[in-house]
Amino acid sequence: MKNIELKLIEPITVGVSNRIKIGVDINNNYYIVKNVKSRIIMKDGKKINEIANTITKQTKRNVFLATTAPVCSKTTNYLNDKKIKIIYNYTIS
């Protein structure tokens, strides 16, 4: 599978906190970038969903999660139900 190339943007432009990394691909899809070592659990999943809703309201575009961390299976199902796809194969330029 080919790596998705992401370009980091200013989070403020999509209405989220400066502490959150936001990337955009060539198709103008938005990605919440989470490079953490610990596993992403349900608490994180709910936060990711809130951030995704904010971005979607602002941009009317798809929002995905780009991460290097393992995601707990319950959280994966939760995010899939919310139409937030998880990708692991990406590079940031």
C-alpha positions as CSV (number, residue, x, y, z in Angstrom):
1,M,0.0,0.0,0.0
2,K,1.3,3.4,-0.9
3,N,2.1,6.0,1.7
4,I,-0.3,8.9,1.9
5,E,1.6,12.2,1.9
6,L,0.2,14.7,4.4
7,K,1.0,18.4,4.7
8,L,0.6,19.9,8.2
9,I,-1.7,23.0,8.4
10,E,-2.5,25.5,11.2
11,P,-5.1,23.9,13.4
12,I,-6.8,27.2,14.0
13,T,-7.8,27.3,10.3
14,V,-10.2,24.4,10.9
15,G,-11.3,25.6,14.4
16,V,-9.4,23.3,16.7
17,S,-6.8,23.8,19.4
18,N,-3.1,24.5,18.5
19,R,-2.0,21.4,20.4
20,I,-3.7,19.1,17.8
21,K,-1.8,18.3,14.6
22,I,-3.9,18.4,11.5
23,G,-2.7,17.2,8.1
24,V,-4.2,17.5,4.6
25,D,-3.7,15.1,1.7
26,I,-3.7,15.9,-2.1
27,N,-7.5,15.2,-2.2
28,N,-8.2,17.8,0.5
29,N,-9.1,15.2,3.1
30,Y,-8.2,16.1,6.7
31,Y,-6.3,14.0,9.1
32,I,-6.0,14.2,12.8
33,V,-2.3,13.2,13.4
34,K,-1.6,11.3,16.6
35,N,2.0,10.1,17.0
36,V,2.0,8.6,20.4
37,K,3.6,5.5,21.8
38,S,0.7,4.4,24.0
39,R,-2.4,2.7,22.7
40,I,-5.4,4.8,21.7
41,I,-8.3,3.9,23.9
42,M,-12.0,4.7,23.9
43,K,-11.5,8.0,25.9
44,D,-9.1,9.1,23.1
45,G,-11.6,7.9,20.5
46,K,-14.4,10.1,21.8
47,K,-12.0,13.1,21.8
48,I,-11.0,12.3,18.2
49,N,-14.7,12.2,17.2
50,E,-15.3,15.6,18.8
51,I,-12.3,17.1,16.9
52,A,-13.5,15.4,13.7
53,N,-17.0,16.9,14.1
54,T,-15.5,20.4,14.5
55,I,-13.4,20.0,11.4
56,T,-16.3,18.6,9.3
57,K,-18.5,21.5,10.3
58,Q,-15.9,24.0,9.2
59,T,-14.7,22.3,6.0
60,K,-17.5,19.9,4.9
61,R,-14.7,17.4,4.1
62,N,-13.8,13.9,5.3
63,V,-11.8,13.5,8.5
64,F,-9.5,10.6,9.2
65,L,-7.1,9.5,11.9
66,A,-3.4,9.1,11.0
67,T,-1.5,7.4,13.8
68,T,1.5,5.2,14.5
69,A,0.0,3.9,17.8
70,P,-2.0,0.7,18.1
71,V,-5.8,1.4,18.4
72,C,-7.9,-0.7,20.8
73,S,-10.5,-2.8,18.9
74,K,-13.5,-1.2,20.6
75,T,-12.2,2.2,19.7
76,T,-11.5,1.1,16.1
77,N,-15.2,-0.1,15.8
78,Y,-16.4,3.2,17.4
79,L,-14.4,5.3,14.9
80,N,-15.5,3.2,12.0
81,D,-19.1,3.7,13.0
82,K,-18.5,7.4,13.1
83,K,-17.0,7.2,9.5
84,I,-13.5,8.0,10.7
85,K,-11.0,5.8,8.9
86,I,-7.7,5.0,10.6
87,I,-4.5,5.0,8.5
88,Y,-1.0,3.9,9.5
89,N,0.8,4.4,6.2
90,Y,1.5,8.1,5.9
91,T,4.4,10.6,5.7
92,I,4.4,14.2,6.7
93,S,6.0,16.7,4.4
